Every structure is written in C-alpha cells, then in structure tokens.
Amino acid sequence: MVGEIMTRGFVCYDARCPMCARFARRLGGFVRRRGFRLVPLQRSWVQRRLDADPKPVLDEIQLLLEDGRRLGGVDALLYLGRRVWWAWPVAVVLGLPGLRGLTRRAYAWVARHRMGISQFCGLDACRRTV
C-alpha cells in the first residue's frame, strides 16, 4: 500500500469538495504531527481498501487506522479529537451517549449540504487539493 511506512493511519477526505479540501489544508500539519497522513478519498488504493462504491464513501471523512479499523464521519473526528490535549474534553463530551446522536445528526446535515455551504461561502472559487 502507498505510503504506509511510519503512520498511524490515513485521514481520507473528499478532494472534490471545496470545504473538505480547505479543512484538510488547514489541519494538514496538525494531523501529520499526530502520525496520520491526509489522502483524498478519490485515490484508487483508498477506494480499494474501503471496498465500497465511491458515492457512499464520499459522504463523510474516513479514518483508516494502522490496525485495520475504519472510522467514518463523527467517529473519525472524535477519535482524532481524543488525541489532542485541548480537544479531548470536547471529543469526550460530544461522544457521550446522549450527545453522540445529536453530533451525528449535525455532522450528517453539514455533510449533506457541504457543496452548498462551499458555494455560499465562496470556497468553490479556489478548488485546490492537498
């Protein structure tokens, strides 16, 4: 597999989504310092590893861990958040049983509307990928 040496895993994002690509650019160093690599979901080896059709996979961020586990959406973000001293309290609270459902619904809403949000915020004018 491409680039798996010395990594805890891969943070896979939708490179065609301006909001996702911007998020990846801004958090790239943060993610790399924690031992993860950013990679677009559109890469063929990512698609093979996920073993799914592109459409459902592109709906949310995917975290491919070195131990073979795969976390998507909110679960991926909470996993990453729990590895940062200043973010772990928020990740723990948002992951509590009563709030996890609300957090999932909020993430799903943003994921469904991310292209419109990108267009509204003018992010689609600068479609760069990491």
Chimera marker file (.cmm) of the C-alpha trace (Angstrom):
<marker_set name="trace">
<marker id="1" x="0.000" y="0.000" z="0.000" r="1" g="1" b="0" radius="0.5"/>
<marker id="2" x="1.166" y="3.514" z="-0.810" r="1" g="1" b="0" radius="0.5"/>
<marker id="3" x="2.897" y="5.427" z="1.983" r="1" g="1" b="0" radius="0.5"/>
<marker id="4" x="2.019" y="3.303" z="4.977" r="1" g="1" b="0" radius="0.5"/>
<marker id="5" x="5.509" y="3.451" z="6.469" r="1" g="1" b="0" radius="0.5"/>
<marker id="6" x="5.641" y="5.207" z="9.853" r="1" g="1" b="0" radius="0.5"/>
<marker id="7" x="1.991" y="6.200" z="10.040" r="1" g="1" b="0" radius="0.5"/>
<marker id="8" x="-0.829" y="5.596" z="12.487" r="1" g="1" b="0" radius="0.5"/>
<marker id="9" x="-3.286" y="5.741" z="9.652" r="1" g="1" b="0" radius="0.5"/>
<marker id="10" x="-4.855" y="7.846" z="6.948" r="1" g="1" b="0" radius="0.5"/>
<marker id="11" x="-7.377" y="10.665" z="7.171" r="1" g="1" b="0" radius="0.5"/>
<marker id="12" x="-9.310" y="10.436" z="3.919" r="1" g="1" b="0" radius="0.5"/>
<marker id="13" x="-11.311" y="13.431" z="2.708" r="1" g="1" b="0" radius="0.5"/>
<marker id="14" x="-13.338" y="14.344" z="-0.376" r="1" g="1" b="0" radius="0.5"/>
<marker id="15" x="-10.880" y="16.318" z="-2.517" r="1" g="1" b="0" radius="0.5"/>
<marker id="16" x="-13.702" y="17.391" z="-4.861" r="1" g="1" b="0" radius="0.5"/>
<marker id="17" x="-15.458" y="19.199" z="-2.027" r="1" g="1" b="0" radius="0.5"/>
<marker id="18" x="-14.019" y="22.705" z="-1.544" r="1" g="1" b="0" radius="0.5"/>
<marker id="19" x="-14.983" y="22.760" z="2.144" r="1" g="1" b="0" radius="0.5"/>
<marker id="20" x="-13.367" y="19.356" z="2.773" r="1" g="1" b="0" radius="0.5"/>
<marker id="21" x="-10.218" y="20.274" z="0.830" r="1" g="1" b="0" radius="0.5"/>
<marker id="22" x="-9.877" y="23.540" z="2.749" r="1" g="1" b="0" radius="0.5"/>
<marker id="23" x="-10.381" y="21.710" z="6.041" r="1" g="1" b="0" radius="0.5"/>
<marker id="24" x="-7.650" y="19.244" z="5.005" r="1" g="1" b="0" radius="0.5"/>
<marker id="25" x="-5.233" y="22.042" z="4.051" r="1" g="1" b="0" radius="0.5"/>
<marker id="26" x="-5.772" y="23.878" z="7.318" r="1" g="1" b="0" radius="0.5"/>
<marker id="27" x="-5.440" y="20.805" z="9.501" r="1" g="1" b="0" radius="0.5"/>
<marker id="28" x="-2.737" y="19.042" z="7.494" r="1" g="1" b="0" radius="0.5"/>
<marker id="29" x="0.141" y="19.844" z="9.854" r="1" g="1" b="0" radius="0.5"/>
<marker id="30" x="-1.999" y="19.111" z="12.899" r="1" g="1" b="0" radius="0.5"/>
<marker id="31" x="-2.898" y="15.666" z="11.547" r="1" g="1" b="0" radius="0.5"/>
<marker id="32" x="0.652" y="14.858" z="10.387" r="1" g="1" b="0" radius="0.5"/>
<marker id="33" x="2.139" y="15.761" z="13.784" r="1" g="1" b="0" radius="0.5"/>
<marker id="34" x="-0.096" y="13.084" z="15.287" r="1" g="1" b="0" radius="0.5"/>
<marker id="35" x="1.194" y="10.441" z="12.893" r="1" g="1" b="0" radius="0.5"/>
<marker id="36" x="-1.606" y="10.477" z="10.313" r="1" g="1" b="0" radius="0.5"/>
<marker id="37" x="-1.462" y="11.191" z="6.611" r="1" g="1" b="0" radius="0.5"/>
<marker id="38" x="-4.070" y="13.079" z="4.627" r="1" g="1" b="0" radius="0.5"/>
<marker id="39" x="-5.183" y="11.449" z="1.418" r="1" g="1" b="0" radius="0.5"/>
<marker id="40" x="-8.104" y="12.118" z="-0.949" r="1" g="1" b="0" radius="0.5"/>
<marker id="41" x="-10.904" y="9.559" z="-0.925" r="1" g="1" b="0" radius="0.5"/>
<marker id="42" x="-10.678" y="9.572" z="-4.714" r="1" g="1" b="0" radius="0.5"/>
<marker id="43" x="-7.331" y="7.739" z="-4.746" r="1" g="1" b="0" radius="0.5"/>
<marker id="44" x="-7.787" y="4.308" z="-6.260" r="1" g="1" b="0" radius="0.5"/>
<marker id="45" x="-5.940" y="2.483" z="-3.445" r="1" g="1" b="0" radius="0.5"/>
<marker id="46" x="-8.230" y="4.183" z="-0.896" r="1" g="1" b="0" radius="0.5"/>
<marker id="47" x="-11.308" y="3.046" z="-2.812" r="1" g="1" b="0" radius="0.5"/>
<marker id="48" x="-9.945" y="-0.499" z="-2.985" r="1" g="1" b="0" radius="0.5"/>
<marker id="49" x="-9.168" y="-0.501" z="0.725" r="1" g="1" b="0" radius="0.5"/>
<marker id="50" x="-12.600" y="0.809" z="1.622" r="1" g="1" b="0" radius="0.5"/>
<marker id="51" x="-14.123" y="-1.777" z="-0.714" r="1" g="1" b="0" radius="0.5"/>
<marker id="52" x="-17.187" y="0.361" z="-1.323" r="1" g="1" b="0" radius="0.5"/>
<marker id="53" x="-18.722" y="2.416" z="-4.109" r="1" g="1" b="0" radius="0.5"/>
<marker id="54" x="-17.384" y="5.943" z="-4.343" r="1" g="1" b="0" radius="0.5"/>
<marker id="55" x="-20.711" y="7.662" z="-3.618" r="1" g="1" b="0" radius="0.5"/>
<marker id="56" x="-21.430" y="6.489" z="-0.063" r="1" g="1" b="0" radius="0.5"/>
<marker id="57" x="-17.758" y="6.737" z="0.923" r="1" g="1" b="0" radius="0.5"/>
<marker id="58" x="-17.532" y="10.331" z="-0.308" r="1" g="1" b="0" radius="0.5"/>
<marker id="59" x="-20.325" y="11.374" z="2.037" r="1" g="1" b="0" radius="0.5"/>
<marker id="60" x="-18.050" y="11.567" z="5.081" r="1" g="1" b="0" radius="0.5"/>
<marker id="61" x="-14.453" y="11.680" z="6.240" r="1" g="1" b="0" radius="0.5"/>
<marker id="62" x="-12.867" y="8.255" z="6.671" r="1" g="1" b="0" radius="0.5"/>
<marker id="63" x="-10.125" y="7.320" z="9.080" r="1" g="1" b="0" radius="0.5"/>
<marker id="64" x="-8.153" y="4.206" z="8.155" r="1" g="1" b="0" radius="0.5"/>
<marker id="65" x="-6.179" y="3.054" z="11.184" r="1" g="1" b="0" radius="0.5"/>
<marker id="66" x="-2.969" y="1.048" z="11.114" r="1" g="1" b="0" radius="0.5"/>
<marker id="67" x="-4.661" y="-1.845" z="12.914" r="1" g="1" b="0" radius="0.5"/>
<marker id="68" x="-7.151" y="-2.208" z="10.047" r="1" g="1" b="0" radius="0.5"/>
<marker id="69" x="-10.084" y="-0.450" z="11.687" r="1" g="1" b="0" radius="0.5"/>
<marker id="70" x="-12.092" y="2.108" z="9.751" r="1" g="1" b="0" radius="0.5"/>
<marker id="71" x="-13.965" y="5.002" z="11.335" r="1" g="1" b="0" radius="0.5"/>
<marker id="72" x="-16.191" y="7.377" z="9.423" r="1" g="1" b="0" radius="0.5"/>
<marker id="73" x="-17.764" y="10.776" z="9.993" r="1" g="1" b="0" radius="0.5"/>
<marker id="74" x="-18.190" y="11.829" z="13.597" r="1" g="1" b="0" radius="0.5"/>
<marker id="75" x="-16.462" y="8.710" z="14.898" r="1" g="1" b="0" radius="0.5"/>
<marker id="76" x="-13.328" y="9.630" z="12.923" r="1" g="1" b="0" radius="0.5"/>
<marker id="77" x="-13.361" y="13.227" z="14.162" r="1" g="1" b="0" radius="0.5"/>
<marker id="78" x="-13.938" y="12.192" z="17.786" r="1" g="1" b="0" radius="0.5"/>
<marker id="79" x="-11.124" y="9.648" z="17.558" r="1" g="1" b="0" radius="0.5"/>
<marker id="80" x="-8.737" y="12.343" z="16.327" r="1" g="1" b="0" radius="0.5"/>
<marker id="81" x="-10.031" y="14.855" z="18.872" r="1" g="1" b="0" radius="0.5"/>
<marker id="82" x="-9.336" y="12.487" z="21.750" r="1" g="1" b="0" radius="0.5"/>
<marker id="83" x="-5.652" y="12.508" z="20.780" r="1" g="1" b="0" radius="0.5"/>
<marker id="84" x="-5.217" y="16.247" z="21.391" r="1" g="1" b="0" radius="0.5"/>
<marker id="85" x="-4.858" y="17.606" z="24.927" r="1" g="1" b="0" radius="0.5"/>
<marker id="86" x="-7.014" y="20.691" z="24.322" r="1" g="1" b="0" radius="0.5"/>
<marker id="87" x="-9.677" y="18.919" z="22.228" r="1" g="1" b="0" radius="0.5"/>
<marker id="88" x="-10.148" y="15.681" z="24.152" r="1" g="1" b="0" radius="0.5"/>
<marker id="89" x="-12.657" y="17.116" z="26.682" r="1" g="1" b="0" radius="0.5"/>
<marker id="90" x="-14.884" y="18.305" z="23.822" r="1" g="1" b="0" radius="0.5"/>
<marker id="91" x="-14.488" y="14.980" z="21.999" r="1" g="1" b="0" radius="0.5"/>
<marker id="92" x="-15.371" y="13.048" z="25.151" r="1" g="1" b="0" radius="0.5"/>
<marker id="93" x="-18.474" y="15.167" z="25.836" r="1" g="1" b="0" radius="0.5"/>
<marker id="94" x="-19.689" y="15.046" z="22.214" r="1" g="1" b="0" radius="0.5"/>
<marker id="95" x="-19.171" y="11.281" z="22.261" r="1" g="1" b="0" radius="0.5"/>
<marker id="96" x="-21.392" y="10.699" z="25.294" r="1" g="1" b="0" radius="0.5"/>
<marker id="97" x="-24.426" y="8.534" z="24.549" r="1" g="1" b="0" radius="0.5"/>
<marker id="98" x="-26.920" y="11.398" z="24.866" r="1" g="1" b="0" radius="0.5"/>
<marker id="99" x="-24.940" y="13.782" z="22.687" r="1" g="1" b="0" radius="0.5"/>
<marker id="100" x="-23.465" y="11.393" z="20.148" r="1" g="1" b="0" radius="0.5"/>
<marker id="101" x="-26.778" y="11.143" z="18.283" r="1" g="1" b="0" radius="0.5"/>
<marker id="102" x="-27.101" y="14.916" z="18.116" r="1" g="1" b="0" radius="0.5"/>
<marker id="103" x="-23.467" y="15.198" z="16.999" r="1" g="1" b="0" radius="0.5"/>
<marker id="104" x="-24.088" y="12.598" z="14.275" r="1" g="1" b="0" radius="0.5"/>
<marker id="105" x="-27.184" y="14.456" z="13.037" r="1" g="1" b="0" radius="0.5"/>
<marker id="106" x="-25.299" y="17.768" z="12.937" r="1" g="1" b="0" radius="0.5"/>
<marker id="107" x="-22.404" y="16.168" z="11.040" r="1" g="1" b="0" radius="0.5"/>
<marker id="108" x="-24.810" y="14.466" z="8.617" r="1" g="1" b="0" radius="0.5"/>
<marker id="109" x="-26.541" y="17.796" z="7.922" r="1" g="1" b="0" radius="0.5"/>
<marker id="110" x="-23.231" y="19.536" z="7.195" r="1" g="1" b="0" radius="0.5"/>
<marker id="111" x="-22.071" y="16.583" z="5.055" r="1" g="1" b="0" radius="0.5"/>
<marker id="112" x="-25.298" y="16.659" z="3.003" r="1" g="1" b="0" radius="0.5"/>
<marker id="113" x="-25.055" y="20.416" z="2.469" r="1" g="1" b="0" radius="0.5"/>
<marker id="114" x="-21.281" y="20.817" z="2.177" r="1" g="1" b="0" radius="0.5"/>
<marker id="115" x="-21.299" y="21.699" z="-1.533" r="1" g="1" b="0" radius="0.5"/>
<marker id="116" x="-23.938" y="24.381" z="-0.967" r="1" g="1" b="0" radius="0.5"/>
<marker id="117" x="-22.055" y="25.697" z="2.056" r="1" g="1" b="0" radius="0.5"/>
<marker id="118" x="-18.867" y="25.810" z="-0.027" r="1" g="1" b="0" radius="0.5"/>
<marker id="119" x="-20.651" y="27.744" z="-2.751" r="1" g="1" b="0" radius="0.5"/>
<marker id="120" x="-22.319" y="30.131" z="-0.281" r="1" g="1" b="0" radius="0.5"/>
<marker id="121" x="-19.001" y="30.844" z="1.450" r="1" g="1" b="0" radius="0.5"/>
<marker id="122" x="-17.136" y="31.261" z="-1.845" r="1" g="1" b="0" radius="0.5"/>
<marker id="123" x="-14.931" y="28.238" z="-1.235" r="1" g="1" b="0" radius="0.5"/>
<marker id="124" x="-15.703" y="26.709" z="-4.615" r="1" g="1" b="0" radius="0.5"/>
<marker id="125" x="-13.794" y="29.539" z="-6.291" r="1" g="1" b="0" radius="0.5"/>
<marker id="126" x="-10.476" y="28.087" z="-5.149" r="1" g="1" b="0" radius="0.5"/>
<marker id="127" x="-10.620" y="24.316" z="-5.659" r="1" g="1" b="0" radius="0.5"/>
<marker id="128" x="-7.153" y="23.213" z="-4.543" r="1" g="1" b="0" radius="0.5"/>
<marker id="129" x="-6.411" y="19.812" z="-3.107" r="1" g="1" b="0" radius="0.5"/>
<marker id="130" x="-3.806" y="18.700" z="-0.609" r="1" g="1" b="0" radius="0.5"/>
<link id1="1" id2="2" r="1" g="1" b="0" radius="0.2"/>
<link id1="2" id2="3" r="1" g="1" b="0" radius="0.2"/>
<link id1="3" id2="4" r="1" g="1" b="0" radius="0.2"/>
<link id1="4" id2="5" r="1" g="1" b="0" radius="0.2"/>
<link id1="5" id2="6" r="1" g="1" b="0" radius="0.2"/>
<link id1="6" id2="7" r="1" g="1" b="0" radius="0.2"/>
<link id1="7" id2="8" r="1" g="1" b="0" radius="0.2"/>
<link id1="8" id2="9" r="1" g="1" b="0" radius="0.2"/>
<link id1="9" id2="10" r="1" g="1" b="0" radius="0.2"/>
<link id1="10" id2="11" r="1" g="1" b="0" radius="0.2"/>
<link id1="11" id2="12" r="1" g="1" b="0" radius="0.2"/>
<link id1="12" id2="13" r="1" g="1" b="0" radius="0.2"/>
<link id1="13" id2="14" r="1" g="1" b="0" radius="0.2"/>
<link id1="14" id2="15" r="1" g="1" b="0" radius="0.2"/>
<link id1="15" id2="16" r="1" g="1" b="0" radius="0.2"/>
<link id1="16" id2="17" r="1" g="1" b="0" radius="0.2"/>
<link id1="17" id2="18" r="1" g="1" b="0" radius="0.2"/>
<link id1="18" id2="19" r="1" g="1" b="0" radius="0.2"/>
<link id1="19" id2="20" r="1" g="1" b="0" radius="0.2"/>
<link id1="20" id2="21" r="1" g="1" b="0" radius="0.2"/>
<link id1="21" id2="22" r="1" g="1" b="0" radius="0.2"/>
<link id1="22" id2="23" r="1" g="1" b="0" radius="0.2"/>
<link id1="23" id2="24" r="1" g="1" b="0" radius="0.2"/>
<link id1="24" id2="25" r="1" g="1" b="0" radius="0.2"/>
<link id1="25" id2="26" r="1" g="1" b="0" radius="0.2"/>
<link id1="26" id2="27" r="1" g="1" b="0" radius="0.2"/>
<link id1="27" id2="28" r="1" g="1" b="0" radius="0.2"/>
<link id1="28" id2="29" r="1" g="1" b="0" radius="0.2"/>
<link id1="29" id2="30" r="1" g="1" b="0" radius="0.2"/>
<link id1="30" id2="31" r="1" g="1" b="0" radius="0.2"/>
<link id1="31" id2="32" r="1" g="1" b="0" radius="0.2"/>
<link id1="32" id2="33" r="1" g="1" b="0" radius="0.2"/>
<link id1="33" id2="34" r="1" g="1" b="0" radius="0.2"/>
<link id1="34" id2="35" r="1" g="1" b="0" radius="0.2"/>
<link id1="35" id2="36" r="1" g="1" b="0" radius="0.2"/>
<link id1="36" id2="37" r="1" g="1" b="0" radius="0.2"/>
<link id1="37" id2="38" r="1" g="1" b="0" radius="0.2"/>
<link id1="38" id2="39" r="1" g="1" b="0" radius="0.2"/>
<link id1="39" id2="40" r="1" g="1" b="0" radius="0.2"/>
<link id1="40" id2="41" r="1" g="1" b="0" radius="0.2"/>
<link id1="41" id2="42" r="1" g="1" b="0" radius="0.2"/>
<link id1="42" id2="43" r="1" g="1" b="0" radius="0.2"/>
<link id1="43" id2="44" r="1" g="1" b="0" radius="0.2"/>
<link id1="44" id2="45" r="1" g="1" b="0" radius="0.2"/>
<link id1="45" id2="46" r="1" g="1" b="0" radius="0.2"/>
<link id1="46" id2="47" r="1" g="1" b="0" radius="0.2"/>
<link id1="47" id2="48" r="1" g="1" b="0" radius="0.2"/>
<link id1="48" id2="49" r="1" g="1" b="0" radius="0.2"/>
<link id1="49" id2="50" r="1" g="1" b="0" radius="0.2"/>
<link id1="50" id2="51" r="1" g="1" b="0" radius="0.2"/>
<link id1="51" id2="52" r="1" g="1" b="0" radius="0.2"/>
<link id1="52" id2="53" r="1" g="1" b="0" radius="0.2"/>
<link id1="53" id2="54" r="1" g="1" b="0" radius="0.2"/>
<link id1="54" id2="55" r="1" g="1" b="0" radius="0.2"/>
<link id1="55" id2="56" r="1" g="1" b="0" radius="0.2"/>
<link id1="56" id2="57" r="1" g="1" b="0" radius="0.2"/>
<link id1="57" id2="58" r="1" g="1" b="0" radius="0.2"/>
<link id1="58" id2="59" r="1" g="1" b="0" radius="0.2"/>
<link id1="59" id2="60" r="1" g="1" b="0" radius="0.2"/>
<link id1="60" id2="61" r="1" g="1" b="0" radius="0.2"/>
<link id1="61" id2="62" r="1" g="1" b="0" radius="0.2"/>
<link id1="62" id2="63" r="1" g="1" b="0" radius="0.2"/>
<link id1="63" id2="64" r="1" g="1" b="0" radius="0.2"/>
<link id1="64" id2="65" r="1" g="1" b="0" radius="0.2"/>
<link id1="65" id2="66" r="1" g="1" b="0" radius="0.2"/>
<link id1="66" id2="67" r="1" g="1" b="0" radius="0.2"/>
<link id1="67" id2="68" r="1" g="1" b="0" radius="0.2"/>
<link id1="68" id2="69" r="1" g="1" b="0" radius="0.2"/>
<link id1="69" id2="70" r="1" g="1" b="0" radius="0.2"/>
<link id1="70" id2="71" r="1" g="1" b="0" radius="0.2"/>
<link id1="71" id2="72" r="1" g="1" b="0" radius="0.2"/>
<link id1="72" id2="73" r="1" g="1" b="0" radius="0.2"/>
<link id1="73" id2="74" r="1" g="1" b="0" radius="0.2"/>
<link id1="74" id2="75" r="1" g="1" b="0" radius="0.2"/>
<link id1="75" id2="76" r="1" g="1" b="0" radius="0.2"/>
<link id1="76" id2="77" r="1" g="1" b="0" radius="0.2"/>
<link id1="77" id2="78" r="1" g="1" b="0" radius="0.2"/>
<link id1="78" id2="79" r="1" g="1" b="0" radius="0.2"/>
<link id1="79" id2="80" r="1" g="1" b="0" radius="0.2"/>
<link id1="80" id2="81" r="1" g="1" b="0" radius="0.2"/>
<link id1="81" id2="82" r="1" g="1" b="0" radius="0.2"/>
<link id1="82" id2="83" r="1" g="1" b="0" radius="0.2"/>
<link id1="83" id2="84" r="1" g="1" b="0" radius="0.2"/>
<link id1="84" id2="85" r="1" g="1" b="0" radius="0.2"/>
<link id1="85" id2="86" r="1" g="1" b="0" radius="0.2"/>
<link id1="86" id2="87" r="1" g="1" b="0" radius="0.2"/>
<link id1="87" id2="88" r="1" g="1" b="0" radius="0.2"/>
<link id1="88" id2="89" r="1" g="1" b="0" radius="0.2"/>
<link id1="89" id2="90" r="1" g="1" b="0" radius="0.2"/>
<link id1="90" id2="91" r="1" g="1" b="0" radius="0.2"/>
<link id1="91" id2="92" r="1" g="1" b="0" radius="0.2"/>
<link id1="92" id2="93" r="1" g="1" b="0" radius="0.2"/>
<link id1="93" id2="94" r="1" g="1" b="0" radius="0.2"/>
<link id1="94" id2="95" r="1" g="1" b="0" radius="0.2"/>
<link id1="95" id2="96" r="1" g="1" b="0" radius="0.2"/>
<link id1="96" id2="97" r="1" g="1" b="0" radius="0.2"/>
<link id1="97" id2="98" r="1" g="1" b="0" radius="0.2"/>
<link id1="98" id2="99" r="1" g="1" b="0" radius="0.2"/>
<link id1="99" id2="100" r="1" g="1" b="0" radius="0.2"/>
<link id1="100" id2="101" r="1" g="1" b="0" radius="0.2"/>
<link id1="101" id2="102" r="1" g="1" b="0" radius="0.2"/>
<link id1="102" id2="103" r="1" g="1" b="0" radius="0.2"/>
<link id1="103" id2="104" r="1" g="1" b="0" radius="0.2"/>
<link id1="104" id2="105" r="1" g="1" b="0" radius="0.2"/>
<link id1="105" id2="106" r="1" g="1" b="0" radius="0.2"/>
<link id1="106" id2="107" r="1" g="1" b="0" radius="0.2"/>
<link id1="107" id2="108" r="1" g="1" b="0" radius="0.2"/>
<link id1="108" id2="109" r="1" g="1" b="0" radius="0.2"/>
<link id1="109" id2="110" r="1" g="1" b="0" radius="0.2"/>
<link id1="110" id2="111" r="1" g="1" b="0" radius="0.2"/>
<link id1="111" id2="112" r="1" g="1" b="0" radius="0.2"/>
<link id1="112" id2="113" r="1" g="1" b="0" radius="0.2"/>
<link id1="113" id2="114" r="1" g="1" b="0" radius="0.2"/>
<link id1="114" id2="115" r="1" g="1" b="0" radius="0.2"/>
<link id1="115" id2="116" r="1" g="1" b="0" radius="0.2"/>
<link id1="116" id2="117" r="1" g="1" b="0" radius="0.2"/>
<link id1="117" id2="118" r="1" g="1" b="0" radius="0.2"/>
<link id1="118" id2="119" r="1" g="1" b="0" radius="0.2"/>
<link id1="119" id2="120" r="1" g="1" b="0" radius="0.2"/>
<link id1="120" id2="121" r="1" g="1" b="0" radius="0.2"/>
<link id1="121" id2="122" r="1" g="1" b="0" radius="0.2"/>
<link id1="122" id2="123" r="1" g="1" b="0" radius="0.2"/>
<link id1="123" id2="124" r="1" g="1" b="0" radius="0.2"/>
<link id1="124" id2="125" r="1" g="1" b="0" radius="0.2"/>
<link id1="125" id2="126" r="1" g="1" b="0" radius="0.2"/>
<link id1="126" id2="127" r="1" g="1" b="0" radius="0.2"/>
<link id1="127" id2="128" r="1" g="1" b="0" radius="0.2"/>
<link id1="128" id2="129" r="1" g="1" b="0" radius="0.2"/>
<link id1="129" id2="130" r="1" g="1" b="0" radius="0.2"/>
</marker_set>
